[in-house]
Amino acid sequence: MAIRTTETTVTFTRPFTLTSLDRPQPAGTYRLVTDEEEILGLSFLAFQRTATMLHIPAISSLGSPTQVFHVSSAELAAALEADGQAQPQTR
């Protein structure tokens, strides 16, 4: 089974919180990693998301220890929409 990993960034213009985070996070650009597994048995190539991981702190916080949190992709999308940004930026 093939697994693919996509790295993107998401930018919050205001502080935000997610249920998997232990406290509110400041505005900034955050690294987001998504893992997907190939769905076997189809006549075309398709993938299913298996994990969405947010790296804390924001990219601009150099020198700070990094933690990785598994987050709900639906909750993250809702938080981004509430912040005024609908989609992650692929890099």
C-alpha beads as a LAMMPS data file, in Angstrom:
LAMMPS data file: protein, C-alpha beads

91 atoms
90 bonds

1 atom types
1 bond types

-500.0 500.0 xlo xhi
-500.0 500.0 ylo yhi
-500.0 500.0 zlo zhi

Masses

1 110.0

Atoms # bond

1 1 1 0.000 0.000 0.000
2 1 1 1.470 3.326 -1.065
3 1 1 1.597 6.197 1.382
4 1 1 2.190 9.792 0.337
5 1 1 3.077 12.726 2.535
6 1 1 2.298 16.333 1.647
7 1 1 3.816 19.306 3.439
8 1 1 1.986 22.630 3.359
9 1 1 1.720 25.739 5.475
10 1 1 -1.297 27.407 7.000
11 1 1 -1.373 31.017 8.144
12 1 1 -3.556 32.332 10.937
13 1 1 -3.953 36.102 11.201
14 1 1 -5.377 35.848 14.731
15 1 1 -4.708 33.555 17.699
16 1 1 -6.507 30.214 17.381
17 1 1 -7.251 27.075 19.318
18 1 1 -7.961 23.453 18.414
19 1 1 -9.165 20.704 20.747
20 1 1 -5.923 18.720 20.337
21 1 1 -3.761 21.692 21.409
22 1 1 -3.115 22.354 25.067
23 1 1 -3.500 26.151 24.796
24 1 1 -4.348 28.890 22.270
25 1 1 -1.651 29.496 19.658
26 1 1 -0.536 32.912 18.411
27 1 1 -1.116 34.157 14.874
28 1 1 1.515 33.003 12.395
29 1 1 2.404 30.528 9.674
30 1 1 2.487 26.889 10.740
31 1 1 3.874 23.768 9.056
32 1 1 1.190 21.182 8.245
33 1 1 1.968 17.580 7.205
34 1 1 -0.711 15.292 5.756
35 1 1 -0.345 11.518 5.264
36 1 1 -2.573 9.652 2.816
37 1 1 -2.837 5.942 1.942
38 1 1 -3.642 4.564 -1.473
39 1 1 -7.090 2.995 -1.737
40 1 1 -6.516 -0.425 -3.291
41 1 1 -8.875 -2.255 -5.618
42 1 1 -10.050 0.718 -7.655
43 1 1 -9.603 1.127 -11.396
44 1 1 -8.047 4.558 -10.767
45 1 1 -5.521 5.999 -8.342
46 1 1 -7.132 7.388 -5.190
47 1 1 -5.898 8.247 -1.699
48 1 1 -7.533 8.517 1.720
49 1 1 -6.226 10.914 4.381
50 1 1 -4.898 9.048 7.402
51 1 1 -3.233 11.798 9.455
52 1 1 -2.993 15.571 9.669
53 1 1 -0.168 16.911 11.835
54 1 1 0.388 20.527 12.864
55 1 1 3.873 21.629 13.923
56 1 1 3.929 24.044 16.873
57 1 1 5.247 26.768 17.277
58 1 1 4.854 28.916 14.173
59 1 1 7.665 28.845 11.606
60 1 1 8.741 32.361 12.620
61 1 1 9.535 31.213 16.180
62 1 1 13.107 30.131 15.496
63 1 1 14.958 28.408 18.273
64 1 1 11.840 27.167 20.042
65 1 1 11.408 23.420 20.524
66 1 1 8.937 21.940 18.026
67 1 1 6.003 19.744 18.955
68 1 1 3.794 17.866 16.511
69 1 1 0.067 17.487 17.177
70 1 1 -2.393 15.268 15.322
71 1 1 -5.329 17.515 14.435
72 1 1 -8.718 16.992 12.871
73 1 1 -8.637 18.180 9.265
74 1 1 -12.280 19.264 9.541
75 1 1 -11.622 21.265 12.720
76 1 1 -8.526 22.848 11.157
77 1 1 -10.503 23.830 8.037
78 1 1 -13.194 25.396 10.244
79 1 1 -10.582 27.341 12.234
80 1 1 -8.970 28.609 9.016
81 1 1 -12.345 29.616 7.627
82 1 1 -13.171 31.449 10.846
83 1 1 -9.813 33.212 10.534
84 1 1 -10.583 34.228 6.961
85 1 1 -8.398 31.766 5.052
86 1 1 -10.108 28.837 3.370
87 1 1 -7.189 26.741 2.037
88 1 1 -3.642 25.760 3.055
89 1 1 -0.823 27.035 0.833
90 1 1 1.200 24.264 -0.836
91 1 1 4.936 24.753 -0.900

Bonds

1 1 1 2
2 1 2 3
3 1 3 4
4 1 4 5
5 1 5 6
6 1 6 7
7 1 7 8
8 1 8 9
9 1 9 10
10 1 10 11
11 1 11 12
12 1 12 13
13 1 13 14
14 1 14 15
15 1 15 16
16 1 16 17
17 1 17 18
18 1 18 19
19 1 19 20
20 1 20 21
21 1 21 22
22 1 22 23
23 1 23 24
24 1 24 25
25 1 25 26
26 1 26 27
27 1 27 28
28 1 28 29
29 1 29 30
30 1 30 31
31 1 31 32
32 1 32 33
33 1 33 34
34 1 34 35
35 1 35 36
36 1 36 37
37 1 37 38
38 1 38 39
39 1 39 40
40 1 40 41
41 1 41 42
42 1 42 43
43 1 43 44
44 1 44 45
45 1 45 46
46 1 46 47
47 1 47 48
48 1 48 49
49 1 49 50
50 1 50 51
51 1 51 52
52 1 52 53
53 1 53 54
54 1 54 55
55 1 55 56
56 1 56 57
57 1 57 58
58 1 58 59
59 1 59 60
60 1 60 61
61 1 61 62
62 1 62 63
63 1 63 64
64 1 64 65
65 1 65 66
66 1 66 67
67 1 67 68
68 1 68 69
69 1 69 70
70 1 70 71
71 1 71 72
72 1 72 73
73 1 73 74
74 1 74 75
75 1 75 76
76 1 76 77
77 1 77 78
78 1 78 79
79 1 79 80
80 1 80 81
81 1 81 82
82 1 82 83
83 1 83 84
84 1 84 85
85 1 85 86
86 1 86 87
87 1 87 88
88 1 88 89
89 1 89 90
90 1 90 91
